Amino acid sequence: MADKSINKLTAQLAKIEGLIPKKDVKNPSVSKAGIGWQLDHTLKVFNAVSEWIGNSNPNEYQYKFNLMRTVLFPLGYFPRGKVKAPKAVLPPEHINAEDLTSQIQIAKSHIEKLQALPKNAFYKHFIFGKLPKTKTLRFLYVHTNHHLKIVNDILNK
């Protein structure tokens, strides 16, 4: 399961990397934020979550039921415009390609580390609670996909 998730995340990172030249494209009818914002935010989340789970103590993980997680994770869907991004993962006012490329390289380096983590390594999300490795990988995939869909809509409308 983890290998399949890792492959999907690797493919998403490749897609993000290919979108960097379109970072300045905007479409206010889709989103106030342009493509650069979507990419930067996604990479900041990916890297922050990867750091957190990598530094977690697997012995501190304990399952707790979470209705939002139970509903949204299997659907693979996050509703648009319902949650405000925490300050730590907000993009800067000016987004440059070099910074996005640097964040991509960091994200790629996290992939191997994520794969090697124990199953009870966890990330504590402010809405979904403690997510063990498989759920963290799912979160990263669904979150990244959410923003890639927005990018796709910006490009196609």
C-alpha positions as CSV (number, residue, x, y, z in Angstrom):
1,M,0.0,0.0,0.0
2,A,2.7,2.5,1.0
3,D,4.7,1.8,-2.3
4,K,1.6,2.6,-4.4
5,S,1.0,5.8,-2.4
6,I,4.7,6.7,-2.8
7,N,4.5,6.2,-6.6
8,K,1.4,8.4,-6.7
9,L,3.1,11.2,-4.7
10,T,6.2,10.9,-6.9
11,A,4.0,11.4,-10.0
12,Q,2.3,14.4,-8.4
13,L,5.6,16.0,-7.7
14,A,6.6,15.5,-11.3
15,K,3.4,17.2,-12.4
16,I,4.1,20.2,-10.1
17,E,7.6,20.5,-11.5
18,G,6.2,20.6,-15.0
19,L,3.8,23.4,-14.0
20,I,6.5,25.7,-12.6
21,P,6.8,27.6,-16.0
22,K,3.0,28.5,-15.6
23,K,3.4,29.9,-12.1
24,D,2.3,33.4,-13.2
25,V,-1.0,32.2,-14.7
26,K,-4.1,33.4,-12.9
27,N,-7.9,33.1,-13.4
28,P,-9.9,35.0,-10.8
29,S,-13.1,33.3,-11.9
30,V,-11.6,30.0,-10.5
31,S,-9.5,31.2,-7.6
32,K,-8.1,34.5,-6.1
33,A,-4.8,32.6,-6.0
34,G,-2.8,31.9,-9.1
35,I,-0.9,28.8,-10.1
36,G,2.2,29.9,-8.3
37,W,0.4,30.2,-5.1
38,Q,-1.2,26.7,-5.5
39,L,2.2,25.1,-6.2
40,D,4.0,26.9,-3.5
41,H,1.4,26.1,-0.9
42,T,1.2,22.5,-1.9
43,L,5.0,22.1,-1.7
44,K,5.1,23.9,1.7
45,V,2.4,21.5,3.1
46,F,4.2,18.4,1.6
47,N,7.5,19.4,3.1
48,A,6.1,20.5,6.5
49,V,4.1,17.3,6.8
50,S,7.1,15.1,5.8
51,E,9.2,16.8,8.4
52,W,6.6,16.4,11.1
53,I,6.0,12.7,10.5
54,G,9.7,12.1,10.2
55,N,10.2,13.6,13.6
56,S,7.2,11.9,15.3
57,N,7.5,9.3,18.0
58,P,5.6,6.2,16.7
59,N,5.1,5.1,20.3
60,E,2.9,8.2,20.9
61,Y,0.5,7.3,18.1
62,Q,-3.0,6.2,19.2
63,Y,-6.0,5.8,17.0
64,K,-8.9,8.2,17.6
65,F,-12.1,8.3,15.5
66,N,-12.5,11.4,13.4
67,L,-15.7,11.9,11.3
68,M,-14.2,14.4,8.8
69,R,-11.3,12.0,8.1
70,T,-13.6,9.0,7.8
71,V,-15.8,10.8,5.3
72,L,-13.3,12.8,3.2
73,F,-10.3,10.4,2.9
74,P,-12.1,7.6,1.1
75,L,-13.8,10.1,-1.2
76,G,-10.4,11.6,-2.0
77,Y,-11.9,15.0,-1.9
78,F,-11.6,18.2,0.0
79,P,-14.2,20.9,-0.6
80,R,-12.9,24.2,-2.0
81,G,-12.8,27.3,0.0
82,K,-13.8,25.8,3.4
83,V,-10.5,25.8,5.2
84,K,-8.0,28.6,5.6
85,A,-4.3,27.5,5.3
86,P,-2.2,27.9,8.4
87,K,0.3,30.8,8.3
88,A,3.2,28.4,8.2
89,V,2.2,27.1,4.8
90,L,1.1,30.3,3.2
91,P,3.1,31.3,0.1
92,P,5.1,34.6,0.0
93,E,3.7,37.5,-1.9
94,H,6.2,37.0,-4.8
95,I,6.7,33.4,-5.9
96,N,9.8,32.7,-8.0
97,A,10.7,29.6,-10.0
98,E,14.0,29.0,-8.2
99,D,12.2,28.7,-4.9
100,L,9.6,26.3,-6.3
101,T,12.4,24.2,-7.8
102,S,14.2,24.1,-4.5
103,Q,11.0,23.0,-2.7
104,I,10.5,20.3,-5.3
105,Q,14.0,18.9,-4.6
106,I,13.3,18.9,-0.9
107,A,10.0,17.1,-1.5
108,K,11.7,14.5,-3.6
109,S,14.2,13.9,-0.9
110,H,11.4,13.3,1.5
111,I,9.9,10.6,-0.6
112,E,12.5,8.0,0.3
113,K,12.4,9.0,3.9
114,L,8.6,8.6,4.0
115,Q,8.8,5.1,2.5
116,A,11.2,4.0,5.3
117,L,9.1,5.3,8.2
118,P,7.4,2.8,10.6
119,K,3.7,2.4,10.2
120,N,2.9,4.3,13.4
121,A,5.0,7.3,12.6
122,F,2.3,10.0,12.4
123,Y,1.4,13.6,11.5
124,K,-1.0,15.6,13.7
125,H,-3.4,17.5,11.4
126,F,-5.4,20.4,12.9
127,I,-8.7,19.0,11.6
128,F,-8.1,15.3,10.9
129,G,-6.2,14.5,14.1
130,K,-3.3,12.1,14.3
131,L,-2.7,10.4,11.0
132,P,-0.5,7.3,10.9
133,K,1.9,6.8,8.0
134,T,-0.7,5.3,5.5
135,K,-3.2,8.1,6.3
136,T,-0.5,10.7,6.2
137,L,0.4,9.5,2.7
138,R,-3.3,9.6,1.8
139,F,-3.6,13.1,3.1
140,L,-0.6,14.3,1.1
141,Y,-2.1,12.7,-2.0
142,V,-5.6,14.2,-1.6
143,H,-4.3,17.6,-0.6
144,T,-1.9,17.8,-3.5
145,N,-4.6,16.5,-5.9
146,H,-7.0,19.2,-4.5
147,H,-4.6,21.9,-5.5
148,L,-3.7,20.3,-8.9
149,K,-7.4,20.3,-9.7
150,I,-7.6,24.0,-9.0
151,V,-4.5,24.5,-11.2
152,N,-6.2,22.5,-14.0
153,D,-9.3,24.6,-13.7
154,I,-7.3,27.8,-13.9
155,L,-5.6,26.6,-17.1
156,N,-8.8,25.3,-18.7
157,K,-11.4,28.0,-18.0
